[in-house]
């Protein structure tokens, strides 16, 4: 188990991490929000149905760090803090959420 703190990543840092395939992006918005646009490859685990054991299994199986995202970064920060004591990996939150991701010029994939 990690005893660190949730880290914050800027959009450009997250883009690099995704390119290096060292992180799994967890989008904690509701499915209807996720369907309107999300980071390519993100896994939708909404806070209304949050599954910490599944995230623990995911990090154990894939030896990956986790980056949590939501619209503005508030829900994802809460989710990241909830998971942090249960995993042995880095846990980060996208600073400013998907709004900052889009403002930085990065695309969202739609759910269609």
DAKA-V416455 format. One record per backbone hydrogen bond with DSSP energy under -1.0 kcal/mol. NH is the residue of the N-H (numbers start at 1). CO is the residue of the C=O. Records with the same first field share a line. If there is no record, write none. Layout:
NH->CO  CO
//
This chain:
2->87
7->91
9->93
14->10
15->11
16->12
17->13
18->14
19->15
20->16
21->18
22->17
24->65
26->67
27->43
28->69
34->30
35->31
37->34
38->109
42->39
43->25
45->27
47->28
49->46
50->47
55->51
56->52
57->53
58->54
59->55
60->56
61->57
62->58
63->59
65->22
66->90
67->24
68->92
69->26
78->74
79->75
80->76
81->77
82->78
83->79
84->80
86->83
92->66
93->7
94->68
95->9
97->94
98->70
99->71
100->96
101->97
102->98
103->99
104->100
105->102
106->101
109->38
111->35
//
